[in-house]
């Protein structure tokens, strides 16, 4: 989360300062900008309180986490985190997940710090952390967390859409064979069931993954992101053009409307 070395209290202070600036920025948009509050997972109680503050005091429509545990002995599917998931669900807002480069939390963070950072491939860090990190996060949420918290809604962001179409058939197969595999908990329904019921995923404007997701039964779970205002995205202000292009393939106008408006407005409670 970019706060390595900070103690819990200092990290919370820094985050609150950032949220105050974010609140001012969104207010200047006169209703056209909505806030999403970042949560620090090092103290689950403080994270739950900050989620409550972001929603009830600042009016943010969502909160988000780095989907990696800061502790070696407690992955996110561990019951240790249940008070946070319960709090977010009770607030009626979605929980976003967003990866980051070069952090050292969790398995993906360890691989990124020890292996990927040494590669002489410029895009390797984002490919591994953003892609694999969200896939592992989806495994934990659909394999345990969503079953325990059926009203929790989760959004996976900036990792493309296409992986969900192939990852969940694979996870469903693993689920079906779980009785002959290693010890561990098994949810009562397939991972794809929990994803369809409670999860959402955003993709890039020009990627083919939207159609893959629709074919996989995820038509009502897809959204879009432009990555504004990151400087590496140089297509502004025409960044959404690929989605409207008549050469976009099999996507219909109804599909585009769902991706652009219907699904995100339902998820974030927009009117």
N, C-alpha and C positions, 0 to 999 in steps of 0.2 A: 504493500500500500504506500510505499515511499516514505515510511516513518521508521525504518530500521534503527534500532538503538534508543528510541524514545521510550520512556516509561509510560505506563497506562494513563496516568493523569495528564502528562504533557501531550501525549498523542490525542487525548480527548479535547484538550484545549486547542490544539492546532486544528482539529476537525471542526470544532465549533466556530472558530474564526473563519474558516473556509466557508462554512454553511451560512454565516452572517453575510459574507460578501456575495454568495450565491443568491441569497434571499433578495438583496438589494438589486442585483442584476436582473432577476426574474421580474421583480416589481416594475422595473423600467419598461418591460415588455407589455404592460397593461393587459395581462391575461393571455398573451400569445406564447409566453414561456412558462414552463412548469419545472419545478425543482425536484431533484432526486438526491437524497441524502446518503453520503458514504458512511458505512459503519465499520468500526474497528473490532475485530473478533477476539482480541486478547483478553477482554473481560466481558463475559456474556451478559452479565447484569447491566453494565454500563452501556453495552450495545443496545439492549432492549430499551433502556431509558432514552438513549439518543434517538432511536427509531420513533418513540412516542413524541419526543420534542419536535422532530422534523415534520411529523404529520400534523400534530395538534396545534403547535405553536407557529410553525413556519408555513404550514399549508402545503407541504410537498406532497406530490402524488405517488411517490415510491421511495424506497430505500434500496441500497445495493451493497454487495459484499465482493471481496476477492474470494472466489470459491476454493480457498485453500486454508486448511487449519494451521494456526501458528504453533500448534503443539504436536509433537511426534506421536504421542500416545492417544490422541483424540481426533480422528477424522470427522468431517462434518456430519456423517451419519450417526455419530455417537450421541446418546441421549443427553450428554452435557449441553448441547446446543438447543435442546427442545424449548427452553423458556424463550429464547429469541424467536424461533420459528412461530411459537404460539402467539407472541406479542405482535409480530408483523401480521399474522393472519387476523388477529382481533382488531387491528387497525383498519382492515379492509383495503390495504394497498398491496401491490405486488412487490416481491423481492427480486431485484435484479442481480445478475452475476456478471462480472466483467473482469477479465484477466489483466495482467500487467507484465511487462518485461522485466527480467533480471531480479525478481523477488526471490526469496529463499524459503518460502513456506511450502509445505506439502511435497508430495512426490514430484509434481510437475515443476515446482520451483527448484527442487534439488537438481533435477535433470537440466533445467535451464541454466542454473548457476555453474554446474560442474561440467557439462558437456556442450550445450548449444552455444554458450558464450565463447567457446574456443573455436567454433567453426568459422571459416572464412567465407561465410555466406550471409550477405547483408540482411536478408529477410528471415533467416532462421529463427531468431528469438520470437518474433511475432507468430510465425507458423507453428512453433511448438507450444508456447505458452497460451496464446489465444485459442488455437484449435484444440489441442489435446487437453488443455486445462478445462475448457467448457465441456468437453466430452466426459471427462472424469467427474466433473460436477454434476452433469446430468445422470450419470450412473448412481451417484450417492443420493440424489433427490428422488429419482424414480425407483430406486432399489430399497429405500427405507423411509426417508423423511416425509415424502408425500403421503405415504400410507398412514403414518402417525398423525399427520396434520392435513386432513382432507380439504380444508378451506384455504390452505396456503397456495398462493399463485406465484410462479417463478418464471422469470424471463431470462433467457440466455442470449447474450449480446456479442456483437463484433467477432463472430467466429464462423460466418457463413451459415447457410441453411442446409446445404446438401447432406452434411454428415448425419443429420437426424434421420434421414430417409433410409440409410443403410445401417446405422448404429443400433437402432431399436429392433429391427428384425434379428440382428445378431444377439442383442441382450435378451430378447424374448426366447431365443433358442437356448441360451445359457440358463435362463430361468426354468425352462421346461426340463432341463437335465440336472437341475440343482440337487436332486435327491441322490445322485451318484457322485457328487463333487465334494469339495472341502467343506468343513463345518462353517456355520454362519447362518444368519437369519435370511429368510426368504419371504417376500411380501405375498399376500394372498392373490394378487393379480399380476399380470405381465407388466414389465416396465413401460411398454408402449401405452398401456391403459392409463397409467398415472400421467404420462406426458400429454396424452390427448386431453385428459380431464383437467390438468392443473398447470401445464407449462406452455411457454411461448418462446419463439426464437426469431431473431432478426437477421436479415441477410443484406447483401450488397445490391444496389439497383440493377446491375447488369448480369448477375450470375444466373446460371441455369438451375440452381438448387430449388427455386420455388416450385417448379413443376415436379421435381422429384418428390418434394414434400407433399404436394397435393396428391400425387399418385400413392403415396404411403399413408393417406388418410389424415394429413395434418393441415388441411385447408383452413381450418379455423384457428390455427396456432401460429400462423406466419405473419411477420411484420417486416418493416424495412428500416434501415438506418443509413445515414449519409456520412457519418463520422465528422460532421461539422463541429468545430472549425479547425481540425487538424491540418497542418500545412502540406502534408504529403498528398492530400486529396486535391487535385488541381482542376477538377471539372466544374467547380462552382462558377456561375449559378445554375448550370445545366445538369447538375448531378443526377437528377431523377429521370432525365430523358430516356435512358435505356428501358425503363419500366413502361414508358408510354409509347415506345417505338413499336410500330405495327409489325416489325420483324421480330418481336419478342418471343415468337413461337406459339405455344399452345395456351398461353395465359389469356383469358377472356377479360372483358371490361369488368365483369363481376368479380373475378379473381383479384384484379388490380385494386378495385374499391375495398375489398376486404383487407388486403395487405396494407394499403395506404391509410385507411380510415376506420372501417368497421371494427376490426380486431383490436388495434391499439386504443381506440376510444372506449371500447368495452373494458379493456384491461385497466386503463388508467382513470376511468370514470370521467371522461370528457364529454361535453355536450356540444 
